[in-house]
Amino acid sequence: MNKTDLINNISTSSGLTKRDVETVLNGFLSEITDALTKGDKVQLIGFGTFETRKRAARTGRNPQTGEEINISESTVPAFKAGNKLKEAVN
């Protein structure tokens, strides 16, 4: 399912217009992005938690040349599924 499919499905099940659903979805995604950028967590009880994690600096290899390269530390977004979501999938 892609974003368009999600908007269509929510619009059909909620009775809202596609434009309204798209506005809400874009706002939701923007708020999660802003919170993660600030280093905050977004916790949706039962669904899951969006957070950031640190990746340590490490040595990697260039796959084309085999040359070792240094990969610097980075911060990456992560999602941890909640219990209700895990149960629904299983």
C-alpha positions in Angstrom: 0.0 0.0 0.0 1.3 3.4 -0.9 0.3 6.9 0.4 -2.4 7.3 -2.3 -4.0 3.9 -1.4 -3.9 4.8 2.3 -5.7 8.2 1.6 -8.3 6.5 -0.6 -9.0 3.8 2.1 -9.3 6.3 4.9 -11.5 8.5 2.8 -13.8 5.6 2.0 -14.0 4.3 5.6 -14.4 7.7 7.3 -16.6 9.6 4.8 -14.1 12.5 4.7 -12.9 13.9 1.4 -9.6 12.7 0.0 -8.3 16.3 0.2 -9.2 16.5 4.0 -7.6 13.1 4.6 -4.4 14.1 2.7 -4.2 17.3 4.7 -4.5 15.4 8.0 -2.0 12.7 6.9 0.6 15.3 5.7 0.2 17.2 9.0 0.6 14.0 11.0 3.8 13.0 9.1 5.1 16.6 9.4 4.6 16.6 13.2 6.4 13.2 13.6 9.3 14.5 11.4 9.5 17.7 13.5 9.5 15.8 16.8 12.2 13.4 15.6 14.3 16.3 14.3 14.2 17.8 17.8 15.2 14.4 19.4 11.8 13.7 20.9 9.8 10.5 20.8 6.3 10.1 19.4 4.5 7.4 21.3 1.1 6.1 20.0 -0.1 3.7 22.7 -1.0 0.3 21.2 0.5 1.2 17.8 4.1 2.0 18.4 6.9 4.5 19.1 8.8 6.6 16.6 12.2 7.6 17.9 15.8 8.3 16.8 18.8 6.1 17.4 22.5 6.8 17.2 24.7 4.7 14.9 28.3 4.5 16.0 31.1 5.4 13.7 32.5 2.4 12.0 34.8 1.2 9.2 33.2 -0.1 6.0 34.3 -1.2 2.5 33.7 0.4 -0.8 32.0 -2.5 -2.7 33.5 -1.6 -6.0 37.1 -1.2 -5.0 37.3 -3.0 -1.7 39.0 0.0 -0.1 38.2 0.6 3.6 36.3 3.8 4.3 35.4 5.5 7.6 31.6 5.9 8.1 30.9 8.6 10.6 28.4 8.5 13.5 24.8 9.2 12.4 21.3 9.6 13.8 18.6 7.5 12.2 14.8 7.3 12.6 13.4 4.1 14.1 10.0 2.6 14.8 9.2 0.1 17.5 5.8 -1.6 17.2 3.4 -1.6 20.1 1.8 -4.7 21.6 -1.6 -4.3 19.9 0.0 -3.9 16.5 2.2 -7.0 17.1 -0.8 -9.0 18.1 -2.8 -7.9 15.1 0.0 -8.9 12.7 0.4 -12.3 14.4 
